[in-house]
Amino acid sequence: MGVCSSLNFKMRISELLKMNKKIGIIIAVFLIGNVLGLGVTQDAKINVIGLTNPFQTAILEVISDLSLDVKPNPLDYGILKPGSESVVNVTLTPGTSHISVSVDITGSSLIKNIKYDKDGIYSKYDGENFILTATVPKTISTKLSVPSSQPAGSYGGSIVYTVLEV
């Protein structure tokens, strides 16, 4: 057990009483820490019941909401012929925090070549970065163009959205 002198106890009670105008029945509960070394002790914690102005400590931790809802999933550009193109709108909806989003496209070179409408001009989507405002959806027009020399077949890939706190 730790050590708590009666002088230290009386001083703490008198400090508590000075803070309160009305004196009620005082019940003191002591939680004394272990002796930490050569006569040094932790402070005694006092829980006093019956005073007119009790206090409470509130502890709160707020964390960021780094969620991102991407629709549609999967992106279906349909069946295309060489020399044709298809446009699909993508809606990105962030959670309750502002976020920074970066785009990384993996897969075939055809899929890596997806473009998006950036201020009226279709630009490369792979490697793009942008900021999204909390809870405000952003619709992005994506376009896949099939070169006329593209051989027939199935092509696939993934679009990875990396989310960071702003």
C-alpha positions as CSV (number, residue, x, y, z in Angstrom):
1,M,0.0,0.0,0.0
2,G,1.0,3.6,-0.5
3,V,1.5,6.1,2.3
4,C,-0.9,9.0,2.9
5,S,-0.3,11.2,5.9
6,S,-3.3,12.6,7.9
7,L,-1.9,16.1,7.4
8,N,-2.1,15.7,3.6
9,F,-5.7,14.3,4.0
10,K,-6.8,17.3,6.2
11,M,-5.3,19.7,3.7
12,R,-7.1,18.2,0.7
13,I,-10.4,18.1,2.6
14,S,-10.0,21.8,3.7
15,E,-9.3,22.7,0.0
16,L,-12.5,20.9,-1.0
17,L,-14.5,22.6,1.7
18,K,-13.2,26.1,0.7
19,M,-14.6,25.5,-2.8
20,N,-18.1,24.8,-1.5
21,K,-20.4,27.1,0.4
22,K,-22.8,24.4,1.7
23,I,-21.3,21.6,3.7
24,G,-23.0,18.2,3.5
25,I,-22.1,14.9,4.8
26,I,-18.6,14.1,3.6
27,I,-17.7,10.5,2.8
28,A,-14.1,10.2,1.5
29,V,-12.9,7.2,-0.4
30,F,-9.1,6.9,-0.9
31,L,-7.4,5.1,-3.7
32,I,-3.7,5.1,-2.9
33,G,-1.1,4.0,-5.4
34,N,1.8,1.7,-4.6
35,V,5.1,3.1,-3.2
36,L,7.2,4.1,-6.2
37,G,10.6,4.1,-4.5
38,L,12.3,5.6,-1.5
39,G,9.3,7.1,0.3
40,V,7.8,8.6,-2.9
41,T,4.1,7.8,-3.4
42,Q,1.5,8.5,-6.0
43,D,-1.1,11.2,-5.2
44,A,-4.2,10.0,-3.4
45,K,-7.4,10.2,-5.5
46,I,-10.4,11.4,-3.5
47,N,-14.0,10.8,-4.4
48,V,-16.1,13.0,-2.1
49,I,-19.8,12.5,-1.9
50,G,-22.3,15.0,-0.5
51,L,-20.8,18.3,-1.7
52,T,-23.0,20.8,-3.6
53,N,-20.9,21.1,-6.7
54,P,-19.8,17.7,-7.8
55,F,-17.7,17.5,-11.0
56,Q,-17.2,15.0,-13.7
57,T,-14.5,14.5,-16.3
58,A,-15.5,13.7,-19.9
59,I,-13.1,12.0,-22.2
60,L,-13.8,11.8,-26.0
61,E,-11.8,10.7,-29.0
62,V,-12.9,11.7,-32.4
63,I,-11.7,9.7,-35.4
64,S,-11.8,10.5,-39.1
65,D,-14.3,8.7,-41.3
66,L,-12.2,7.7,-44.3
67,S,-14.9,5.7,-46.0
68,L,-15.6,6.0,-49.7
69,D,-18.6,4.5,-51.5
70,V,-18.0,3.9,-55.2
71,K,-20.9,3.1,-57.5
72,P,-21.4,1.3,-59.8
73,N,-19.2,-1.6,-59.0
74,P,-18.2,-3.1,-61.3
75,L,-17.8,-0.6,-64.1
76,D,-19.5,-2.3,-67.1
77,Y,-18.5,-0.6,-70.4
78,G,-20.5,-3.3,-72.2
79,I,-19.5,-5.1,-75.5
80,L,-17.4,-2.9,-77.7
81,K,-16.0,-3.2,-81.2
82,P,-12.5,-1.9,-82.2
83,G,-12.7,1.8,-82.8
84,S,-15.7,2.4,-80.5
85,E,-16.0,3.9,-77.0
86,S,-18.3,3.8,-74.0
87,V,-19.0,6.3,-71.2
88,V,-19.9,5.2,-67.6
89,N,-20.6,7.7,-64.8
90,V,-18.9,6.8,-61.5
91,T,-20.2,8.3,-58.2
92,L,-17.8,8.7,-55.3
93,T,-19.5,9.4,-52.0
94,P,-17.2,10.2,-49.0
95,G,-18.1,9.6,-45.4
96,T,-18.3,12.4,-42.8
97,S,-14.7,13.6,-43.2
98,H,-13.0,15.6,-46.0
99,I,-10.7,13.2,-47.9
100,S,-8.0,13.2,-50.6
101,V,-8.4,10.4,-53.2
102,S,-5.8,9.1,-55.5
103,V,-6.6,6.7,-58.4
104,D,-4.5,3.7,-59.4
105,I,-5.6,1.5,-62.3
106,T,-4.1,-2.0,-62.7
107,G,-4.8,-4.6,-65.4
108,S,-4.6,-4.6,-69.1
109,S,-3.3,-1.6,-71.0
110,L,-6.8,-1.1,-72.5
111,I,-8.2,-0.7,-68.9
112,K,-5.3,1.4,-67.7
113,N,-6.2,3.8,-70.6
114,I,-9.6,4.8,-69.0
115,K,-10.1,8.6,-69.2
116,Y,-12.3,10.9,-67.2
117,D,-13.9,14.3,-67.9
118,K,-11.7,16.9,-66.3
119,D,-13.2,20.3,-67.0
120,G,-14.7,19.2,-70.4
121,I,-11.5,17.4,-71.6
122,Y,-11.0,13.7,-71.2
123,S,-7.8,13.1,-69.3
124,K,-5.9,10.1,-68.0
125,Y,-7.8,8.7,-64.9
126,D,-4.9,6.5,-63.7
127,G,-2.7,8.5,-61.3
128,E,-5.3,11.3,-60.8
129,N,-5.7,13.0,-57.3
130,F,-8.6,15.1,-56.0
131,I,-10.2,16.3,-52.8
132,L,-13.7,15.3,-51.8
133,T,-15.9,17.3,-49.4
134,A,-17.4,15.3,-46.6
135,T,-20.8,13.7,-47.5
136,V,-20.9,15.4,-50.9
137,P,-21.1,12.9,-53.8
138,K,-18.9,13.6,-56.8
139,T,-20.0,12.1,-60.2
140,I,-17.2,11.4,-62.6
141,S,-17.7,10.7,-66.3
142,T,-15.3,7.9,-67.3
143,K,-14.6,6.9,-70.9
144,L,-13.1,3.8,-72.4
145,S,-12.0,4.0,-76.0
146,V,-11.1,0.8,-77.9
147,P,-8.3,1.3,-80.5
148,S,-9.2,0.1,-84.0
149,S,-6.2,-2.2,-83.8
150,Q,-7.3,-3.9,-80.5
151,P,-7.7,-7.7,-80.9
152,A,-11.0,-9.2,-79.8
153,G,-11.1,-10.7,-76.3
154,S,-12.1,-10.0,-72.7
155,Y,-10.1,-7.4,-70.8
156,G,-10.2,-6.5,-67.1
157,G,-8.5,-4.6,-64.4
158,S,-9.1,-2.8,-61.1
159,I,-9.4,0.8,-60.1
160,V,-8.0,1.3,-56.6
161,Y,-9.0,4.5,-54.8
162,T,-6.5,5.4,-52.0
163,V,-8.1,7.6,-49.4
164,L,-6.2,10.0,-47.1
165,E,-7.4,12.5,-44.5
166,V,-7.3,16.1,-45.6
